Amino acid sequence: MKQLLLRIDDDLHQRITRRARRTGRSINATAGEILAHGVSDEALDARAELRARARRLGVLAERPLSPPAPLMTEADRERALAATEGAGPVLDDLWAEGR
């Protein structure tokens, strides 16, 4: 078993101490559990890791999640295509993209 000397601020130490007392465990066991949990998901894909780094640096523009677009039946799609035929290239491009 390895030892780790770690410098943390007083507030973090107090929070770990409170958690240790609540759970009836030592500060060392509590901190070890927290660290193990923090690195348990090393299989994060590169995009998620990059987003997390950008968020920590304050350069990630957060946007609200939009609800998924309603599914369109093939019959609805055909009717919409027929109704907008000849409306212009912008609409043609949107349909080609499936939007």
N, CA, C and O atoms as a GROMACS GRO file, in nm:
protein
  396
    1MET      N    1   0.084  -0.117   0.000
    1MET     CA    2   0.000   0.000   0.000
    1MET      C    3   0.089   0.124   0.000
    1MET      O    4   0.187   0.130   0.075
    2LYS      N    5   0.057   0.221  -0.084
    2LYS     CA    6   0.135   0.344  -0.096
    2LYS      C    7   0.079   0.453  -0.006
    2LYS      O    8  -0.039   0.454   0.027
    3GLN      N    9   0.166   0.544   0.032
    3GLN     CA   10   0.124   0.661   0.107
    3GLN      C   11   0.121   0.780   0.013
    3GLN      O   12   0.198   0.787  -0.083
    4LEU      N   13   0.031   0.873   0.041
    4LEU     CA   14   0.018   0.994  -0.040
    4LEU      C   15   0.011   1.113   0.054
    4LEU      O   16  -0.079   1.122   0.137
    5LEU      N   17   0.106   1.204   0.040
    5LEU     CA   18   0.102   1.327   0.116
    5LEU      C   19   0.033   1.430   0.029
    5LEU      O   20   0.079   1.461  -0.081
    6LEU      N   21  -0.076   1.482   0.079
    6LEU     CA   22  -0.160   1.570  -0.002
    6LEU      C   23  -0.191   1.696   0.075
    6LEU      O   24  -0.236   1.690   0.190
    7ARG      N   25  -0.168   1.810   0.014
    7ARG     CA   26  -0.203   1.938   0.077
    7ARG      C   27  -0.340   1.980   0.027
    7ARG      O   28  -0.363   1.990  -0.094
    8ILE      N   29  -0.431   2.005   0.122
    8ILE     CA   30  -0.566   2.050   0.087
    8ILE      C   31  -0.600   2.169   0.174
    8ILE      O   32  -0.542   2.187   0.281
    9ASP      N   33  -0.694   2.250   0.129
    9ASP     CA   34  -0.731   2.367   0.209
    9ASP      C   35  -0.813   2.324   0.331
    9ASP      O   36  -0.867   2.213   0.337
   10ASP      N   37  -0.820   2.415   0.428
   10ASP     CA   38  -0.887   2.384   0.555
   10ASP      C   39  -1.034   2.347   0.536
   10ASP      O   40  -1.085   2.257   0.603
   11ASP      N   41  -1.102   2.416   0.444
   11ASP     CA   42  -1.244   2.388   0.423
   11ASP      C   43  -1.265   2.245   0.373
   11ASP      O   44  -1.353   2.174   0.422
   12LEU      N   45  -1.185   2.202   0.277
   12LEU     CA   46  -1.198   2.066   0.225
   12LEU      C   47  -1.168   1.965   0.336
   12LEU      O   48  -1.239   1.865   0.348
   13HIS      N   49  -1.067   1.991   0.416
   13HIS     CA   50  -1.034   1.901   0.526
   13HIS      C   51  -1.151   1.890   0.624
   13HIS      O   52  -1.183   1.781   0.672
   14GLN      N   53  -1.215   2.002   0.653
   14GLN     CA   54  -1.329   1.999   0.744
   14GLN      C   55  -1.445   1.919   0.685
   14GLN      O   56  -1.512   1.844   0.757
   15ARG      N   57  -1.469   1.935   0.555
   15ARG     CA   58  -1.579   1.860   0.494
   15ARG      C   59  -1.551   1.710   0.494
   15ARG      O   60  -1.642   1.631   0.519
   16ILE      N   61  -1.427   1.672   0.467
   16ILE     CA   62  -1.392   1.529   0.471
   16ILE      C   63  -1.405   1.477   0.614
   16ILE      O   64  -1.453   1.366   0.636
   17THR      N   65  -1.361   1.558   0.711
   17THR     CA   66  -1.371   1.518   0.851
   17THR      C   67  -1.516   1.498   0.893
   17THR      O   68  -1.549   1.400   0.960
   18ARG      N   69  -1.603   1.590   0.852
   18ARG     CA   70  -1.746   1.576   0.885
   18ARG      C   71  -1.804   1.449   0.823
   18ARG      O   72  -1.879   1.376   0.888
   19ARG      N   73  -1.769   1.424   0.698
   19ARG     CA   74  -1.820   1.301   0.634
   19ARG      C   75  -1.769   1.178   0.707
   19ARG      O   76  -1.844   1.083   0.730
   20ALA      N   77  -1.641   1.180   0.744
   20ALA     CA   78  -1.583   1.065   0.816
   20ALA      C   79  -1.657   1.041   0.947
   20ALA      O   80  -1.688   0.927   0.980
   21ARG      N   81  -1.686   1.147   1.020
   21ARG     CA   82  -1.759   1.132   1.146
   21ARG      C   83  -1.900   1.078   1.123
   21ARG      O   84  -1.946   0.990   1.195
   22ARG      N   85  -1.968   1.133   1.019
   22ARG     CA   86  -2.104   1.087   0.989
   22ARG      C   87  -2.108   0.938   0.958
   22ARG      O   88  -2.201   0.868   0.997
   23THR      N   89  -2.006   0.891   0.888
   23THR     CA   90  -2.006   0.751   0.844
   23THR      C   91  -1.933   0.659   0.940
   23THR      O   92  -1.930   0.537   0.921
   24GLY      N   93  -1.872   0.718   1.045
   24GLY     CA   94  -1.802   0.635   1.143
   24GLY      C   95  -1.673   0.576   1.090
   24GLY      O   96  -1.632   0.468   1.132
   25ARG      N   97  -1.610   0.645   0.997
   25ARG     CA   98  -1.485   0.595   0.938
   25ARG      C   99  -1.374   0.694   0.964
   25ARG      O  100  -1.399   0.806   1.009
   26SER      N  101  -1.252   0.654   0.937
   26SER     CA  102  -1.139   0.744   0.955
   26SER      C  103  -1.134   0.845   0.840
   26SER      O  104  -1.193   0.824   0.734
   27ILE      N  105  -1.063   0.955   0.865
   27ILE     CA  106  -1.045   1.055   0.759
   27ILE      C  107  -0.971   0.991   0.641
   27ILE      O  108  -1.004   1.016   0.525
   28ASN      N  109  -0.871   0.909   0.672
   28ASN     CA  110  -0.793   0.844   0.567
   28ASN      C  111  -0.881   0.753   0.481
   28ASN      O  112  -0.873   0.758   0.358
   29ALA      N  113  -0.964   0.672   0.544
   29ALA     CA  114  -1.053   0.581   0.470
   29ALA      C  115  -1.153   0.661   0.387
   29ALA      O  116  -1.183   0.625   0.273
   30THR      N  117  -1.204   0.768   0.444
   30THR     CA  118  -1.302   0.851   0.373
   30THR      C  119  -1.238   0.918   0.252
   30THR      O  120  -1.295   0.916   0.143
   31ALA      N  121  -1.120   0.978   0.272
   31ALA     CA  122  -1.050   1.044   0.161
   31ALA      C  123  -1.014   0.942   0.052
   31ALA      O  124  -1.026   0.971  -0.067
   32GLY      N  125  -0.970   0.824   0.092
   32GLY     CA  126  -0.938   0.719  -0.004
   32GLY      C  127  -1.059   0.678  -0.086
   32GLY      O  128  -1.049   0.657  -0.207
   33GLU      N  129  -1.174   0.665  -0.020
   33GLU     CA  130  -1.297   0.630  -0.089
   33GLU      C  131  -1.336   0.739  -0.190
   33GLU      O  132  -1.375   0.709  -0.303
   34ILE      N  133  -1.325   0.864  -0.148
   34ILE     CA  134  -1.359   0.975  -0.237
   34ILE      C  135  -1.267   0.976  -0.358
   34ILE      O  136  -1.313   0.993  -0.471
   35LEU      N  137  -1.137   0.959  -0.336
   35LEU     CA  138  -1.042   0.956  -0.447
   35LEU      C  139  -1.069   0.839  -0.541
   35LEU      O  140  -1.065   0.854  -0.663
   36ALA      N  141  -1.095   0.722  -0.484
   36ALA     CA  142  -1.122   0.604  -0.567
   36ALA      C  143  -1.246   0.626  -0.652
   36ALA      O  144  -1.249   0.589  -0.770
   37HIS      N  145  -1.348   0.686  -0.592
   37HIS     CA  146  -1.470   0.714  -0.667
   37HIS      C  147  -1.442   0.814  -0.780
   37HIS      O  148  -1.497   0.803  -0.889
   38GLY      N  149  -1.357   0.912  -0.751
   38GLY     CA  150  -1.327   1.016  -0.850
   38GLY      C  151  -1.253   0.966  -0.971
   38GLY      O  152  -1.265   1.025  -1.079
   39VAL      N  153  -1.178   0.858  -0.959
   39VAL     CA  154  -1.102   0.806  -1.072
   39VAL      C  155  -1.157   0.673  -1.123
   39VAL      O  156  -1.095   0.609  -1.208
   40SER      N  157  -1.272   0.631  -1.071
   40SER     CA  158  -1.325   0.500  -1.110
   40SER      C  159  -1.372   0.497  -1.255
   40SER      O  160  -1.379   0.390  -1.314
   41ASP      N  161  -1.403   0.611  -1.311
   41ASP     CA  162  -1.454   0.613  -1.448
   41ASP      C  163  -1.348   0.663  -1.544
   41ASP      O  164  -1.367   0.762  -1.614
   42GLU      N  165  -1.234   0.593  -1.547
   42GLU     CA  166  -1.125   0.633  -1.635
   42GLU      C  167  -1.157   0.609  -1.782
   42GLU      O  168  -1.082   0.651  -1.870
   43ALA      N  169  -1.267   0.540  -1.810
   43ALA     CA  170  -1.303   0.510  -1.947
   43ALA      C  171  -1.383   0.622  -2.011
   43ALA      O  172  -1.448   0.601  -2.114
   44LEU      N  173  -1.379   0.743  -1.952
   44LEU     CA  174  -1.450   0.855  -2.015
   44LEU      C  175  -1.397   0.874  -2.156
   44LEU      O  176  -1.277   0.864  -2.181
   45ASP      N  177  -1.488   0.902  -2.247
   45ASP     CA  178  -1.440   0.924  -2.382
   45ASP      C  179  -1.371   1.060  -2.389
   45ASP      O  180  -1.391   1.145  -2.302
   46ALA      N  181  -1.291   1.081  -2.490
   46ALA     CA  182  -1.210   1.202  -2.501
   46ALA      C  183  -1.295   1.327  -2.504
   46ALA      O  184  -1.256   1.430  -2.450
   47ARG      N  185  -1.410   1.320  -2.566
   47ARG     CA  186  -1.496   1.438  -2.575
   47ARG      C  187  -1.547   1.480  -2.438
   47ARG      O  188  -1.547   1.599  -2.406
   48ALA      N  189  -1.590   1.385  -2.357
   48ALA     CA  190  -1.640   1.417  -2.223
   48ALA      C  191  -1.529   1.474  -2.137
   48ALA      O  192  -1.551   1.567  -2.060
   49GLU      N  193  -1.409   1.419  -2.150
   49GLU     CA  194  -1.296   1.470  -2.073
   49GLU      C  195  -1.260   1.612  -2.117
   49GLU      O  196  -1.229   1.697  -2.034
   50LEU      N  197  -1.263   1.635  -2.247
   50LEU     CA  198  -1.234   1.769  -2.298
   50LEU      C  199  -1.339   1.870  -2.251
   50LEU      O  200  -1.305   1.982  -2.214
   51ARG      N  201  -1.466   1.829  -2.252
   51ARG     CA  202  -1.572   1.918  -2.204
   51ARG      C  203  -1.552   1.950  -2.056
   51ARG      O  204  -1.573   2.064  -2.014
   52ALA      N  205  -1.513   1.850  -1.977
   52ALA     CA  206  -1.491   1.873  -1.834
   52ALA      C  207  -1.376   1.971  -1.813
   52ALA      O  208  -1.384   2.060  -1.728
   53ARG      N  209  -1.269   1.956  -1.890
   53ARG     CA  210  -1.156   2.049  -1.878
   53ARG      C  211  -1.196   2.190  -1.918
   53ARG      O  212  -1.159   2.287  -1.852
   54ALA      N  213  -1.272   2.201  -2.025
   54ALA     CA  214  -1.318   2.333  -2.071
   54ALA      C  215  -1.409   2.397  -1.967
   54ALA      O  216  -1.404   2.518  -1.944
   55ARG      N  217  -1.494   2.315  -1.904
   55ARG     CA  218  -1.584   2.367  -1.800
   55ARG      C  219  -1.502   2.419  -1.682
   55ARG      O  220  -1.531   2.526  -1.629
   56ARG      N  221  -1.400   2.343  -1.640
   56ARG     CA  222  -1.317   2.386  -1.528
   56ARG      C  223  -1.243   2.516  -1.560
   56ARG      O  224  -1.222   2.599  -1.473
   57LEU      N  225  -1.202   2.531  -1.685
   57LEU     CA  226  -1.131   2.652  -1.726
   57LEU      C  227  -1.224   2.770  -1.752
   57LEU      O  228  -1.179   2.882  -1.772
   58GLY      N  229  -1.354   2.742  -1.752
   58GLY     CA  230  -1.451   2.849  -1.774
   58GLY      C  231  -1.466   2.889  -1.919
   58GLY      O  232  -1.512   3.000  -1.948
   59VAL      N  233  -1.429   2.801  -2.011
   59VAL     CA  234  -1.439   2.834  -2.153
   59VAL      C  235  -1.545   2.752  -2.226
   59VAL      O  236  -1.553   2.755  -2.348
   60LEU      N  237  -1.625   2.679  -2.150
   60LEU     CA  238  -1.731   2.600  -2.212
   60LEU      C  239  -1.861   2.679  -2.207
   60LEU      O  240  -1.907   2.717  -2.099
   61ALA      N  241  -1.918   2.703  -2.322
   61ALA     CA  242  -2.047   2.772  -2.327
   61ALA      C  243  -2.156   2.670  -2.302
   61ALA      O  244  -2.186   2.586  -2.388
   62GLU      N  245  -2.214   2.676  -2.184
   62GLU     CA  246  -2.321   2.583  -2.149
   62GLU      C  247  -2.449   2.626  -2.220
   62GLU      O  248  -2.480   2.744  -2.227
   63ARG      N  249  -2.519   2.531  -2.271
   63ARG     CA  250  -2.649   2.561  -2.333
   63ARG      C  251  -2.750   2.462  -2.281
   63ARG      O  252  -2.719   2.346  -2.256
   64PRO      N  253  -2.871   2.509  -2.265
   64PRO     CA  254  -2.973   2.418  -2.212
   64PRO      C  255  -3.000   2.304  -2.311
   64PRO      O  256  -2.995   2.322  -2.433
   65LEU      N  257  -3.029   2.190  -2.256
   65LEU     CA  258  -3.063   2.077  -2.341
   65LEU      C  259  -3.200   2.100  -2.402
   65LEU      O  260  -3.296   2.131  -2.331
   66SER      N  261  -3.208   2.085  -2.531
   66SER     CA  262  -3.338   2.102  -2.596
   66SER      C  263  -3.405   1.965  -2.606
   66SER      O  264  -3.337   1.863  -2.620
   67PRO      N  265  -3.535   1.964  -2.601
   67PRO     CA  266  -3.605   1.835  -2.612
   67PRO      C  267  -3.583   1.776  -2.751
   67PRO      O  268  -3.564   1.849  -2.848
   68PRO      N  269  -3.585   1.645  -2.760
   68PRO     CA  270  -3.565   1.584  -2.891
   68PRO      C  271  -3.677   1.624  -2.987
   68PRO      O  272  -3.792   1.642  -2.948
   69ALA      N  273  -3.639   1.637  -3.112
   69ALA     CA  274  -3.738   1.672  -3.214
   69ALA      C  275  -3.838   1.559  -3.227
   69ALA      O  276  -3.803   1.442  -3.218
   70PRO      N  277  -3.964   1.595  -3.248
   70PRO     CA  278  -4.065   1.489  -3.264
   70PRO      C  279  -4.034   1.408  -3.390
   70PRO      O  280  -3.988   1.462  -3.491
   71LEU      N  281  -4.061   1.281  -3.383
   71LEU     CA  282  -4.037   1.194  -3.497
   71LEU      C  283  -4.141   1.219  -3.605
   71LEU      O  284  -4.259   1.238  -3.576
   72MET      N  285  -4.097   1.219  -3.727
   72MET     CA  286  -4.187   1.242  -3.840
   72MET      C  287  -4.207   1.110  -3.914
   72MET      O  288  -4.111   1.039  -3.944
   73THR      N  289  -4.329   1.078  -3.941
   73THR     CA  290  -4.356   0.956  -4.017
   73THR      C  291  -4.317   0.978  -4.162
   73THR      O  292  -4.304   1.092  -4.207
   74GLU      N  293  -4.298   0.871  -4.233
   74GLU     CA  294  -4.262   0.883  -4.375
   74GLU      C  295  -4.373   0.952  -4.454
   74GLU      O  296  -4.345   1.029  -4.545
   75ALA      N  297  -4.498   0.924  -4.419
   75ALA     CA  298  -4.611   0.988  -4.488
   75ALA      C  299  -4.611   1.140  -4.463
   75ALA      O  300  -4.634   1.218  -4.554
   76ASP      N  301  -4.584   1.180  -4.337
   76ASP     CA  302  -4.574   1.323  -4.306
   76ASP      C  303  -4.462   1.388  -4.385
   76ASP      O  304  -4.475   1.499  -4.436
   77ARG      N  305  -4.350   1.317  -4.394
   77ARG     CA  306  -4.235   1.370  -4.468
   77ARG      C  307  -4.270   1.389  -4.616
   77ARG      O  308  -4.239   1.493  -4.674
   78GLU      N  309  -4.334   1.292  -4.674
   78GLU     CA  310  -4.372   1.302  -4.816
   78GLU      C  311  -4.468   1.418  -4.839
   78GLU      O  312  -4.454   1.491  -4.937
   79ARG      N  313  -4.566   1.435  -4.750
   79ARG     CA  314  -4.661   1.547  -4.762
   79ARG      C  315  -4.588   1.681  -4.751
   79ARG      O  316  -4.614   1.774  -4.827
   80ALA      N  317  -4.497   1.690  -4.656
   80ALA     CA  318  -4.423   1.815  -4.636
   80ALA      C  319  -4.334   1.844  -4.757
   80ALA      O  320  -4.324   1.959  -4.800
   81LEU      N  321  -4.271   1.741  -4.810
   81LEU     CA  322  -4.188   1.760  -4.929
   81LEU      C  323  -4.272   1.811  -5.046
   81LEU      O  324  -4.232   1.903  -5.118
   82ALA      N  325  -4.388   1.750  -5.064
   82ALA     CA  326  -4.475   1.791  -5.174
   82ALA      C  327  -4.525   1.934  -5.154
   82ALA      O  328  -4.533   2.011  -5.250
   83ALA      N  329  -4.557   1.970  -5.031
   83ALA     CA  330  -4.610   2.104  -5.003
   83ALA      C  331  -4.506   2.213  -5.020
   83ALA      O  332  -4.540   2.328  -5.046
   84THR      N  333  -4.378   2.178  -5.005
   84THR     CA  334  -4.273   2.280  -5.014
   84THR      C  335  -4.192   2.270  -5.142
   84THR      O  336  -4.090   2.338  -5.156
   85GLU      N  337  -4.235   2.187  -5.234
   85GLU     CA  338  -4.161   2.169  -5.358
   85GLU      C  339  -4.146   2.304  -5.431
   85GLU      O  340  -4.242   2.378  -5.450
   86GLY      N  341  -4.022   2.332  -5.470
   86GLY     CA  342  -3.994   2.456  -5.542
   86GLY      C  343  -3.983   2.578  -5.454
   86GLY      O  344  -3.973   2.690  -5.505
   87ALA      N  345  -3.985   2.562  -5.322
   87ALA     CA  346  -3.980   2.676  -5.231
   87ALA      C  347  -3.842   2.741  -5.226
   87ALA      O  348  -3.829   2.856  -5.186
   88GLY      N  349  -3.741   2.669  -5.266
   88GLY     CA  350  -3.608   2.730  -5.269
   88GLY      C  351  -3.499   2.636  -5.221
   88GLY      O  352  -3.526   2.534  -5.158
   89PRO      N  353  -3.375   2.674  -5.251
   89PRO     CA  354  -3.262   2.587  -5.218
   89PRO      C  355  -3.237   2.572  -5.067
   89PRO      O  356  -3.189   2.467  -5.024
   90VAL      N  357  -3.269   2.673  -4.989
   90VAL     CA  358  -3.246   2.662  -4.844
   90VAL      C  359  -3.334   2.551  -4.788
   90VAL      O  360  -3.287   2.467  -4.710
   91LEU      N  361  -3.461   2.550  -4.827
   91LEU     CA  362  -3.551   2.446  -4.779
   91LEU      C  363  -3.508   2.309  -4.831
   91LEU      O  364  -3.515   2.210  -4.759
   92ASP      N  365  -3.463   2.304  -4.956
   92ASP     CA  366  -3.414   2.177  -5.011
   92ASP      C  367  -3.296   2.124  -4.929
   92ASP      O  368  -3.287   2.005  -4.902
   93ASP      N  369  -3.206   2.215  -4.890
   93ASP     CA  370  -3.091   2.173  -4.809
   93ASP      C  371  -3.134   2.120  -4.673
   93ASP      O  372  -3.081   2.021  -4.624
   94LEU      N  373  -3.231   2.187  -4.612
   94LEU     CA  374  -3.280   2.141  -4.482
   94LEU      C  375  -3.342   2.002  -4.492
   94LEU      O  376  -3.319   1.917  -4.406
   95TRP      N  377  -3.420   1.981  -4.595
   95TRP     CA  378  -3.482   1.848  -4.614
   95TRP      C  379  -3.376   1.743  -4.639
   95TRP      O  380  -3.384   1.632  -4.588
   96ALA      N  381  -3.274   1.780  -4.717
   96ALA     CA  382  -3.166   1.685  -4.747
   96ALA      C  383  -3.093   1.644  -4.619
   96ALA      O  384  -3.045   1.531  -4.608
   97GLU      N  385  -3.083   1.736  -4.524
   97GLU     CA  386  -3.017   1.708  -4.397
   97GLU      C  387  -3.109   1.634  -4.300
   97GLU      O  388  -3.067   1.595  -4.191
   98GLY      N  389  -3.234   1.615  -4.339
   98GLY     CA  390  -3.329   1.544  -4.254
   98GLY      C  391  -3.390   1.628  -4.144
   98GLY      O  392  -3.437   1.576  -4.043
   99ARG      N  393  -3.390   1.761  -4.165
   99ARG     CA  394  -3.446   1.848  -4.062
   99ARG      C  395  -3.581   1.900  -4.100
   99ARG      O  396  -3.642   1.975  -4.024
   0.00000   0.00000   0.00000
